[in-house]
Amino acid sequence: MSEVSIREFRPGDEHAFRRLNEEWITRYFRLEPKDVEALGTPQTSIIAKGGRIFFAILDDERVGCCALLPMDLDTYEVAKMAVTASCQGQGIGRRILQAAVDAARAAGGRRVWLETNRAMEPALRLYESMGFRFLPEERFVPSVYARSDVQMEMLLE
């Protein structure tokens, strides 16, 4: 089996970032205005705002991605995480998510936050296994996504 490597966004990765995310979003939901913005211009909507995008590379193909965005001085958001369907279940999502969490920690982050949907059961299991905990609804941050009904956080030591 080939080795998976993790690297950061490079010019030319825009199409892969869009493709990977549209694949899962349109399978379960519909693209929302914030998706269109983030996926259409990741350099402007993510990277220029201090964010980072990580890619999983397998046999020279981008098979997964995960964005990390600063929310405030010590909190980071994990967003737009995707692994192409043919590569799911191989630990690739765990590797990408770990890269994002490590980057948040290295930047002085004390908390990593994410939002998702109950329908994303494999992702929820991954997040929990890595130390994310469900937030009670009274702690929810208002979301721009209609599909968002779960929020989780990981406190970094």
N, C-alpha and C positions, 0 to 999 in steps of 0.2 A: 504494500500500500504506500502511496506517495505521502510525503510529509506536508503538513499544513503549516504555512508561515503566516505571521500577522505583520502587517505594515500599515503605515498611515496613508491618508489620501494623497494622491498625486494628480496634477493636471491630466485630464483624460479619463479619470475615474468617474466622472459625472454620470455617464450613461449606465455604468454598472450599479452605482448607488441607486439610481432611479429604478432600474430593472429589478434589482433584488427586493426593494421595498414595495414596488407596485405588485409584484408577484403575490406577496402575502396579504397586502391590504385589500386588493381586489378579490382575492379568494374568499375572504371572510366579511369584508365591509365594503365601503366605497371610498374613493379618494375625497378628502375634504380640502377646503381652501388652504389650510396650513400645510397639508401634505404636498399640494401642488407647489407651494412656495419653497418648502425645504428641498423637495426632490428636483425642482427645476433649476435652482441656483444654490447648491450647497456651499459654494465659496462665500456667497453673500449672507445666506441665512444661517449658516453654522460657523464656518471657519473665521470669517471676518468679525464675528461676535465673540471670539476667544474659544470657540469650540474645536473639537478634533473629530476626525472620522477614521475608524480603523477598518481594515479589510482583512479577511481570511483568504489566502491564496492557496490553491490546490492545482498542481499541474499548470501553472501560469494562468489560471482562471480565477477571477474574483467570485468566490462562492458564498461569502458572507460579509456583513458589515455591521457597524455599531457606531453611533455618534455619541459624543460626550459634550454637554453644554454647561457652562457655568450659570448657576441660578443666582448665587450671591457669593459673598467672600469665601464661604466654606462649604457650600452645597453645590453639587453637580447633578445634572440630569442625564440619564441614559435614555437615548431615543433612537428611533429608526434602526432597530436591531433586526437583522434578517439573515437567514441561511436558506439558500436555494433548496427546494423540496428534495431534490435527488441527493443532497448531502446531509440532510437532517438525521439526527440520531448517532452521529459520529463524534460528538464532543466539540464540534466547531463553534457552536454558540457559546459554550462555556469558555473556550479560549478567547473569543472576541470580547465577551463580557469581562473576563478577568483582566484583559489588557486595558479596558476602559476604567475599571475600578482601580487598577494599579496607577494609571495616569492621574486619576482624581486624587488618590492618596499622595502621590509624588508632588502634586501641585498644592498640597496643604489642605486638601479637602477633608472635612470631618463627617460628611454625609453624602450619600448617593441616593437619588430619588428617581422613580420612574412611574409612568402611568401606562395602563394596558386595559385589557378586557377579559372578563371571566371565560370567554370562549377560547382563549389562548392557553389551554391547560398545560401543554408541554412547556411553554415559556414560564408559566407560573411555577411549575415544579422546579425548573432550572433556577429561577430567581430565589426561591425558598432554599434550595440546596446550597446556594452560595452565600446565604446569610441575609437576604432581604426579608423584611417582615411587612405584613399587611398593615396599612394605616386605617384607623377607624374613620368613618365618614366625616366626623366632626373635625378631623385634621386635614381633609382634602383641600388641595390647592385648586382654585377654579381652573377648568380645562377648556381649551379651545376645540377639543375633539368631542363630537357627539358620542363616539364609541367608547370613550374612557369611562369605566365604571370600577376600576381597581387602581389604587395607588399603593406603592410600596417604598420602603427606605432601607438602606443599609447604613449603620453607623460605623465609621472607620476609626480604628484604634490608633 
